[in-house]
Amino acid sequence: MRRRIRIAVVALAAAAGLLVSSTATAAGEGATGSAARTPVVVFPAFHFTKLKVNVDRQFSHPRCPATGYFEDWFGNDTTSRFSQVCRDRLMTFTYDPSPAKPMAERFSDQPGVRVEIKHYGRTESAPFYEPLYVALERHGYVRNKDIRVAGYDSRRTPDQGGFLKRTISLIEQTYHGNGNTPVHLVGHSNGPLYAQYLLTHTSKSWRSKYIHGFTPLAGNWPGQGLLYGVLFTGLNVTDFSYPTTVQNAQSSALMYQTHPSTYMSAADPAVFGNREVVVRTTTPAADYTPKDNLKLFEHADMPLARHLAAYYTGFVKIADPASFPDVDVYAEKGSGLPTVVGVTLPNLRVGQVLDPTTAELFIRDGDGNQEDITNDAIAPWSTMPCYRFEFSDNPGVDHFSLASAPAVVARLVENLQRTRSAC
């Protein structure tokens, strides 16, 4: 039986995986009916937004088609004449190191490549959440009216690519299109990082007008240990599998090294310290924990990774009171499942083929994708004044099932009907 935890005080107990629960209190605690449904805007997980990559006379990679297009998203079932290696190379950013440019403006697509979000704002842009859309429809919701999707280019961090302006516009449109009804944000995995960035980069008056609340589902708050290994092995987005050839492992790993979101998604040393090994090498014998991340990149001769990690690791702030979202929060997580946090590699060469069935892996408790340290990192929000903070644990529910788990959906529907805290 799944247990519901409403966290009031956590303090240092989270470091030991313990959650002290009590009933949160706030204005308007009870659920209330409303003539208008609370609209929902979904923030998808890492690479769960459909991207269309348009290629027009590219010349940087002569062994790849010069013109055409392909799509990039988890579960992608479209066909393309672009090989996986070509896709990786064409989705690799170029980086301008000029200090005259703000960091967010230093990343560009390859010459001749233009990336767009397919079906932006619509449920078609994030098909993984079909079970969630169907569940909401059973309660009267209508796709693309009071269920919208704030998709984003998963390569980029939320300070880039017009994310903030575009998402504010979508939320305001959804608000006005539903009888001026405040909007509820639902984020999954990396999605809550983008929602949190939005909430901490808008004014209190804007949030008071447009935001009903926030439901983060297994937010990848301070990142996860697994991402460090990906910088050596690569990872194919279509099915989240490891490349099986050296050429693909190299193209994929080098691609991730140029994406700022890689570092935002990797375990933040300020939170993780040395509590887990993320990379072990056998020649020479060495262990690297999150607090060793810059040393890892130095030893691996990855100057770009070292530079970007110093800026983007821990990029979205969550722990200090100035970074509290200041809206009602109804968080969900899974637990009790073995979760890979680190890998053993022969050395620090980029482009290693990893067989997860035979490799020596480092495991912690978690939801099968993100470890407990990650999922519990928002515990300090329990001290957020006035606003509700409820944190529900779902033992045995894995990371990718969380968004459609019956108990999670039932709580979401219940919370959508609640009156906002008056703060």
C-alpha positions as CSV (number, residue, x, y, z in Angstrom):
1,M,0.0,0.0,0.0
2,R,1.4,3.4,-1.0
3,R,1.9,5.8,1.8
4,R,1.2,9.5,1.7
5,I,3.7,11.7,3.5
6,R,3.1,15.3,4.3
7,I,6.4,16.7,5.3
8,A,6.6,19.4,7.9
9,V,10.1,19.0,9.3
10,V,13.0,17.1,7.6
11,A,16.2,18.9,8.5
12,L,19.2,16.5,8.3
13,A,17.1,13.4,8.3
14,A,16.8,13.5,4.5
15,A,20.5,12.7,4.3
16,A,19.8,9.3,5.9
17,G,16.7,8.8,3.7
18,L,14.3,9.4,6.5
19,L,11.3,11.7,6.3
20,V,9.5,13.1,9.3
21,S,5.9,13.6,8.5
22,S,3.2,15.7,9.9
23,T,0.1,17.5,8.6
24,A,0.8,20.8,6.8
25,T,-1.5,23.7,7.5
26,A,-2.4,26.5,5.3
27,A,-5.2,28.7,4.4
28,G,-8.0,27.0,2.5
29,E,-6.9,23.5,3.4
30,G,-10.0,21.7,2.3
31,A,-10.8,20.7,-1.2
32,T,-13.5,22.9,-2.8
33,G,-15.5,22.6,-6.0
34,S,-15.3,25.2,-8.7
35,A,-17.3,26.0,-11.8
36,A,-14.1,26.2,-13.8
37,R,-11.6,23.4,-13.9
38,T,-8.1,24.3,-12.9
39,P,-6.1,24.2,-16.1
40,V,-2.9,22.1,-16.2
41,V,0.4,22.9,-17.9
42,V,2.7,19.9,-18.2
43,F,6.5,20.3,-18.1
44,P,7.9,17.1,-19.7
45,A,11.0,15.1,-18.7
46,F,14.4,15.1,-20.3
47,H,14.0,14.6,-24.1
48,F,10.2,13.9,-23.7
49,T,9.4,16.9,-25.9
50,K,9.3,16.3,-29.6
51,L,12.0,18.2,-31.4
52,K,12.2,18.5,-35.2
53,V,15.7,19.1,-36.5
54,N,15.7,20.8,-39.9
55,V,18.9,20.5,-41.9
56,D,19.5,22.8,-44.8
57,R,22.8,22.6,-46.7
58,Q,24.9,21.8,-43.7
59,F,28.5,21.4,-44.5
60,S,30.2,20.7,-41.1
61,H,29.7,16.9,-41.4
62,P,30.2,15.8,-45.0
63,R,29.5,12.2,-44.3
64,C,26.0,13.1,-43.2
65,P,23.1,14.2,-45.4
66,A,23.3,17.9,-46.3
67,T,19.5,18.5,-46.3
68,G,16.5,16.9,-44.7
69,Y,15.1,16.5,-41.2
70,F,14.8,14.1,-38.3
71,E,13.0,14.1,-34.9
72,D,14.5,13.7,-31.5
73,W,12.4,12.5,-28.5
74,F,12.1,9.4,-26.2
75,G,10.1,6.8,-28.0
76,N,10.7,8.3,-31.4
77,D,9.1,6.0,-34.0
78,T,9.8,8.0,-37.1
79,T,12.2,6.9,-39.8
80,S,15.0,9.0,-41.2
81,R,18.0,8.7,-43.5
82,F,20.1,10.4,-40.8
83,S,22.1,7.7,-38.8
84,Q,22.3,7.9,-35.1
85,V,25.9,9.2,-35.4
86,C,24.8,11.9,-37.8
87,R,21.9,12.9,-35.5
88,D,24.4,13.2,-32.6
89,R,26.8,15.3,-34.6
90,L,24.1,17.6,-35.9
91,M,22.6,18.1,-32.4
92,T,26.0,19.0,-30.9
93,F,26.3,22.6,-30.0
94,T,29.0,25.0,-31.1
95,Y,30.3,27.1,-28.2
96,D,31.6,30.6,-28.4
97,P,33.9,31.2,-25.4
98,S,33.9,35.0,-25.7
99,P,33.4,36.5,-22.3
100,A,31.7,39.4,-24.0
101,K,28.7,37.2,-24.5
102,P,26.4,36.2,-21.7
103,M,26.8,32.5,-21.0
104,A,23.2,31.7,-22.2
105,E,24.0,33.2,-25.6
106,R,27.2,31.2,-26.3
107,F,25.6,28.0,-27.6
108,S,24.5,27.6,-31.2
109,D,23.3,24.9,-33.5
110,Q,25.6,23.6,-36.2
111,P,25.6,25.7,-39.4
112,G,22.6,24.8,-41.5
113,V,20.7,23.2,-38.6
114,R,17.6,24.6,-37.0
115,V,15.8,22.9,-34.1
116,E,12.1,23.5,-33.4
117,I,9.6,22.2,-30.8
118,K,7.0,20.2,-32.7
119,H,3.4,21.0,-31.8
120,Y,4.4,23.4,-29.1
121,G,1.9,23.8,-26.3
122,R,-0.2,20.8,-27.5
123,T,-0.4,17.4,-25.9
124,E,0.9,15.9,-29.2
125,S,4.3,17.4,-28.3
126,A,4.8,15.0,-25.4
127,P,3.1,11.7,-26.2
128,F,4.7,9.8,-23.3
129,Y,2.0,11.4,-21.0
130,E,-0.9,9.9,-22.9
131,P,-2.1,8.0,-19.8
132,L,-2.1,11.2,-17.8
133,Y,-4.1,13.0,-20.5
134,V,-6.6,10.2,-20.6
135,A,-7.0,10.2,-16.8
136,L,-7.6,14.0,-16.8
137,E,-10.1,13.6,-19.6
138,R,-12.1,11.2,-17.5
139,H,-12.6,14.2,-15.1
140,G,-13.8,16.5,-17.9
141,Y,-10.5,18.0,-19.1
142,V,-10.1,18.8,-22.7
143,R,-6.8,18.4,-24.5
144,N,-5.2,21.6,-25.8
145,K,-7.7,23.7,-23.9
146,D,-7.2,23.0,-20.2
147,I,-4.4,20.5,-20.7
148,R,-1.3,22.2,-22.3
149,V,2.3,21.3,-22.5
150,A,5.3,23.6,-21.9
151,G,7.8,21.7,-24.0
152,Y,11.4,22.7,-24.3
153,D,14.7,21.9,-26.0
154,S,16.2,19.4,-23.6
155,R,19.7,20.3,-24.6
156,R,19.3,23.8,-23.3
157,T,18.9,25.1,-19.7
158,P,15.9,27.3,-18.9
159,D,17.9,30.5,-19.3
160,Q,18.2,29.8,-23.0
161,G,16.2,29.5,-26.2
162,G,13.4,31.9,-25.2
163,F,12.1,29.3,-22.7
164,L,11.0,31.9,-20.1
165,K,9.2,34.2,-22.4
166,R,7.5,31.4,-24.4
167,T,6.3,29.6,-21.2
168,I,5.0,32.7,-19.5
169,S,3.0,33.4,-22.7
170,L,1.6,29.9,-22.8
171,I,0.5,30.1,-19.1
172,E,-1.2,33.5,-19.7
173,Q,-2.9,32.2,-22.8
174,T,-4.1,29.1,-20.8
175,Y,-5.3,31.3,-18.0
176,H,-7.3,33.6,-20.3
177,G,-8.6,30.8,-22.4
178,N,-10.2,29.1,-19.3
179,G,-12.1,32.0,-17.8
180,N,-9.2,33.6,-16.1
181,T,-8.6,30.5,-14.0
182,P,-5.1,30.1,-12.4
183,V,-3.0,27.4,-13.9
184,H,-1.5,24.3,-12.2
185,L,2.0,23.3,-13.2
186,V,2.8,19.5,-13.4
187,G,6.4,18.6,-14.0
188,H,8.1,15.3,-14.4
189,S,11.8,14.5,-13.9
190,N,13.8,17.4,-15.5
191,G,10.5,19.2,-16.1
192,P,10.3,20.5,-12.5
193,L,13.7,22.2,-13.0
194,Y,12.2,24.3,-15.8
195,A,9.0,25.0,-13.8
196,Q,11.0,26.0,-10.7
197,Y,13.1,28.3,-12.8
198,L,9.9,29.9,-14.1
199,L,8.5,30.3,-10.6
200,T,11.7,31.9,-9.3
201,H,12.0,34.3,-12.2
202,T,8.5,35.8,-12.1
203,S,7.1,38.2,-9.6
204,K,4.9,37.4,-6.7
205,S,2.1,39.4,-8.2
206,W,2.4,37.3,-11.5
207,R,2.3,34.0,-9.6
208,S,-0.6,35.2,-7.4
209,K,-2.6,35.9,-10.6
210,Y,-1.7,33.0,-12.9
211,I,-0.5,30.1,-10.7
212,H,-2.7,27.7,-8.8
213,G,0.0,25.4,-7.6
214,F,2.8,23.0,-8.6
215,T,3.0,19.2,-8.7
216,P,6.6,18.0,-9.3
217,L,6.8,14.3,-10.1
218,A,10.3,13.0,-9.2
219,G,12.0,16.3,-9.9
220,N,15.7,16.0,-10.9
221,W,16.4,18.8,-8.4
222,P,20.2,18.7,-7.8
223,G,20.8,16.3,-10.6
224,Q,21.8,12.6,-10.6
225,G,25.0,10.7,-10.5
226,L,24.4,8.7,-13.6
227,L,25.0,11.7,-15.9
228,Y,28.7,11.8,-15.3
229,G,29.2,8.4,-16.9
230,V,27.2,9.5,-19.9
231,L,30.0,12.0,-20.8
232,F,32.2,8.9,-21.5
233,T,29.7,6.4,-22.8
234,G,27.0,8.4,-24.4
235,L,23.2,7.6,-24.3
236,N,20.7,7.3,-27.1
237,V,17.6,9.3,-26.5
238,T,15.2,7.2,-28.5
239,D,15.1,4.3,-26.0
240,F,17.6,5.6,-23.3
241,S,20.0,2.8,-24.3
242,Y,23.8,2.8,-24.3
243,P,25.5,3.0,-27.7
244,T,26.8,-0.4,-28.8
245,T,29.6,0.8,-31.1
246,V,32.6,3.0,-30.4
247,Q,31.7,5.4,-33.1
248,N,28.2,6.0,-31.7
249,A,29.5,6.1,-28.1
250,Q,32.0,8.9,-29.2
251,S,29.4,10.9,-31.1
252,S,26.9,10.7,-28.3
253,A,29.3,11.5,-25.4
254,L,30.8,14.4,-27.3
255,M,27.3,15.7,-28.0
256,Y,26.4,15.7,-24.3
257,Q,29.6,17.4,-23.4
258,T,28.3,20.5,-25.3
259,H,24.8,20.6,-23.8
260,P,24.5,22.8,-20.8
261,S,21.6,20.7,-19.5
262,T,24.0,17.8,-19.0
263,Y,25.7,19.6,-16.2
264,M,22.4,21.0,-14.7
265,S,21.2,17.3,-14.7
266,A,24.4,15.9,-13.1
267,A,24.7,15.5,-9.3
268,D,25.5,18.8,-7.7
269,P,28.6,18.6,-5.4
270,A,27.0,21.1,-3.0
271,V,24.2,18.6,-2.3
272,F,25.8,15.2,-2.9
273,G,29.3,15.8,-1.6
274,N,31.1,12.4,-1.6
275,R,28.1,10.3,-0.8
276,E,28.2,8.3,-4.0
277,V,30.8,7.1,-6.5
278,V,29.8,8.3,-10.0
279,V,32.8,7.1,-12.0
280,R,35.4,4.5,-11.1
281,T,38.4,3.8,-13.3
282,T,40.5,0.6,-13.2
283,T,43.6,2.1,-15.1
284,P,44.6,4.0,-13.1
285,A,42.5,2.9,-10.1
286,A,40.5,5.9,-9.0
287,D,37.1,6.8,-7.6
288,Y,35.3,10.1,-8.4
289,T,32.3,11.4,-6.4
290,P,30.2,14.5,-7.3
291,K,32.6,16.7,-5.3
292,D,35.4,15.5,-7.6
293,N,33.5,16.6,-10.8
294,L,36.0,19.3,-11.9
295,K,38.9,17.0,-11.1
296,L,37.3,14.3,-13.1
297,F,37.0,16.5,-16.2
298,E,40.6,17.7,-15.7
299,H,41.9,14.2,-15.5
300,A,39.8,13.3,-18.6
301,D,41.2,16.3,-20.5
302,M,37.7,17.8,-21.0
303,P,38.3,21.5,-20.8
304,L,34.8,22.4,-22.1
305,A,33.1,20.1,-19.7
306,R,35.1,21.6,-16.8
307,H,34.2,25.1,-17.9
308,L,30.5,24.4,-18.3
309,A,30.2,22.3,-15.2
310,A,31.5,25.2,-13.1
311,Y,28.6,27.3,-14.3
312,Y,25.7,25.0,-14.9
313,T,26.0,22.3,-12.2
314,G,23.4,23.2,-9.5
315,F,22.1,25.8,-11.9
316,V,18.5,25.8,-10.7
317,K,18.5,26.8,-7.0
318,I,16.1,25.1,-4.6
319,A,17.4,24.9,-1.1
320,D,17.6,28.5,0.3
321,P,14.5,30.5,1.2
322,A,15.1,32.9,-1.6
323,S,14.7,30.0,-4.0
324,F,11.4,28.7,-2.6
325,P,8.7,28.6,-5.3
326,D,6.2,30.4,-3.1
327,V,3.2,28.5,-4.4
328,D,1.4,25.5,-3.1
329,V,3.5,22.4,-3.8
330,Y,2.2,18.8,-4.0
331,A,5.4,16.8,-4.7
332,E,5.5,13.1,-5.6
333,K,8.4,10.6,-5.6
334,G,9.0,6.9,-6.0
335,S,11.3,4.9,-3.7
336,G,12.6,1.5,-2.7
337,L,14.1,0.5,-6.1
338,P,17.7,-0.1,-7.0
339,T,19.0,2.9,-8.9
340,V,22.3,3.2,-10.8
341,V,24.3,6.2,-9.8
342,G,27.8,5.4,-11.1
343,V,29.7,3.2,-13.5
344,T,33.1,1.5,-13.6
345,L,35.2,2.2,-16.7
346,P,38.6,1.0,-17.8
347,N,39.9,4.5,-18.1
348,L,38.7,8.1,-18.9
349,R,38.7,7.7,-22.7
350,V,35.6,9.3,-24.4
351,G,33.6,6.8,-26.4
352,Q,33.5,3.6,-24.3
353,V,30.9,1.0,-25.0
354,L,29.2,0.1,-21.8
355,D,27.2,-3.1,-21.4
356,P,25.0,-2.5,-18.4
357,T,24.4,-6.3,-18.0
358,T,28.0,-7.0,-17.3
359,A,29.5,-3.6,-16.1
360,E,30.2,-3.0,-12.4
361,L,27.6,-0.4,-11.4
362,F,27.1,1.6,-8.2
363,I,23.6,1.4,-6.8
364,R,21.6,3.4,-4.3
365,D,18.0,3.4,-3.2
366,G,15.7,5.5,-5.5
367,D,13.0,5.2,-8.1
368,G,15.0,3.2,-10.6
369,N,16.3,6.3,-12.4
370,Q,17.0,9.0,-9.7
371,E,18.5,8.3,-6.4
372,D,17.0,9.1,-3.0
373,I,19.4,12.1,-2.5
374,T,17.9,13.7,-5.7
375,N,14.3,13.0,-4.9
376,D,14.5,14.2,-1.3
377,A,16.4,17.4,-2.0
378,I,13.3,19.6,-1.8
379,A,12.7,18.7,1.8
380,P,13.7,22.3,2.9
381,W,10.5,23.5,1.2
382,S,8.7,22.2,4.2
383,T,9.7,25.5,5.9
384,M,8.2,27.6,3.2
385,P,5.9,30.1,5.1
386,C,2.2,30.0,4.5
387,Y,2.1,27.9,1.3
388,R,1.3,24.2,1.5
389,F,4.1,21.7,0.9
390,E,3.0,18.0,0.7
391,F,5.4,15.3,-0.2
392,S,3.9,11.9,-1.1
393,D,6.1,8.8,-1.3
394,N,5.1,5.9,-3.6
395,P,7.2,2.9,-2.6
396,G,7.9,0.5,-5.5
397,V,6.7,2.9,-8.2
398,D,9.4,3.6,-10.7
399,H,10.4,6.9,-12.2
400,F,8.7,6.5,-15.5
401,S,5.5,5.0,-14.1
402,L,5.0,7.8,-11.6
403,A,3.1,10.2,-13.9
404,S,0.4,7.6,-14.6
405,A,0.3,5.8,-11.2
406,P,-3.3,5.7,-10.0
407,A,-2.6,7.1,-6.6
408,V,-0.6,9.9,-8.0
409,V,-3.2,10.9,-10.5
410,A,-5.9,10.7,-7.8
411,R,-4.0,13.1,-5.6
412,L,-3.4,15.4,-8.5
413,V,-7.1,15.5,-9.4
414,E,-7.9,16.2,-5.8
415,N,-5.4,19.0,-5.5
416,L,-6.6,20.6,-8.7
417,Q,-9.9,21.2,-6.9
418,R,-8.4,22.8,-3.8
419,T,-8.5,26.5,-3.1
420,R,-5.1,28.2,-3.2
421,S,-3.4,29.2,0.0
422,A,-4.0,32.9,0.6
423,C,-0.5,34.3,1.3
